[in-house]
Amino acid sequence: MGKQRTKKRVKSRIDELPLDLQELVDIRLANVNITYQEIADELCEKGYLVSKSSVGRYALRQGGAL
């Protein structure tokens, strides 16, 4: 038998943001009228380069927590 593969923790750009901005992203994701692009644009305006795809992947991982 081969060595058992373990799942590694996924880290994203959102995880690197300050906690207050992470909470802001979580609040924005809870609002279905706000798009991933709008969230990414808002973060870029605040000086954090985050792509729409990063927001989408974060949303998928947080799906059970929201």
Backbone torsions as a table, in degrees:
resi	resn	phi	psi	omega
1	MET	NA	143.9	178.0
2	GLY	-82.0	172.4	179.6
3	LYS	-69.4	135.5	179.5
4	GLN	-67.4	126.9	179.5
5	ARG	-82.7	132.2	178.3
6	THR	-106.0	145.8	179.9
7	LYS	-78.8	131.5	179.9
8	LYS	-92.8	152.6	178.8
9	ARG	-68.5	131.5	178.6
10	VAL	-86.4	132.3	178.4
11	LYS	-121.7	132.7	-178.3
12	SER	-120.9	174.9	176.9
13	ARG	-61.0	-34.2	-179.8
14	ILE	-64.3	-37.5	179.0
15	ASP	-64.2	-22.9	-179.3
16	GLU	-86.7	-8.1	-179.8
17	LEU	-74.1	156.7	172.6
18	PRO	-59.0	153.1	-175.5
19	LEU	-57.7	-36.6	-179.4
20	ASP	-64.6	-35.3	177.6
21	LEU	-75.3	-32.9	175.1
22	GLN	-62.4	-41.6	178.1
23	GLU	-65.2	-38.8	177.2
24	LEU	-60.9	-43.5	178.2
25	VAL	-61.5	-44.1	179.4
26	ASP	-60.6	-41.0	178.5
27	ILE	-65.4	-43.9	179.7
28	ARG	-63.8	-38.7	179.8
29	LEU	-66.3	-29.2	179.5
30	ALA	-70.9	-21.0	178.8
31	ASN	-91.2	111.2	-175.2
32	VAL	-70.9	-9.4	-179.8
33	ASN	-87.4	-5.0	-179.9
34	ILE	-105.6	128.9	-178.1
35	THR	-86.2	162.6	175.8
36	TYR	-60.0	-37.9	-180.0
37	GLN	-63.9	-40.4	178.6
38	GLU	-64.1	-38.9	177.7
39	ILE	-66.1	-45.4	178.9
40	ALA	-61.3	-41.9	178.9
41	ASP	-62.8	-41.1	179.7
42	GLU	-63.6	-41.4	178.6
43	LEU	-66.3	-38.1	178.0
44	CYS	-63.9	-38.8	177.0
45	GLU	-62.2	-29.0	179.4
46	LYS	-87.1	0.9	176.0
47	GLY	97.1	12.2	-179.6
48	TYR	-115.6	116.4	-179.0
49	LEU	-80.2	104.5	-179.5
50	VAL	-131.7	132.2	-178.8
51	SER	-87.0	163.2	175.7
52	LYS	-59.9	-38.9	-179.7
53	SER	-64.3	-38.8	178.1
54	SER	-62.4	-41.9	178.3
55	VAL	-63.9	-42.4	179.8
56	GLY	-63.7	-44.0	178.3
57	ARG	-64.8	-40.2	177.4
58	TYR	-61.9	-42.8	-179.8
59	ALA	-61.1	-41.2	178.9
60	LEU	-63.3	-42.1	179.4
61	ARG	-67.8	-33.5	-177.5
62	GLN	-86.0	-4.9	-174.2
63	GLY	-46.0	-41.9	180.0
64	GLY	-74.3	-22.9	-175.6
65	ALA	-88.9	-18.4	-177.5
66	LEU	-88.0	NA	NA
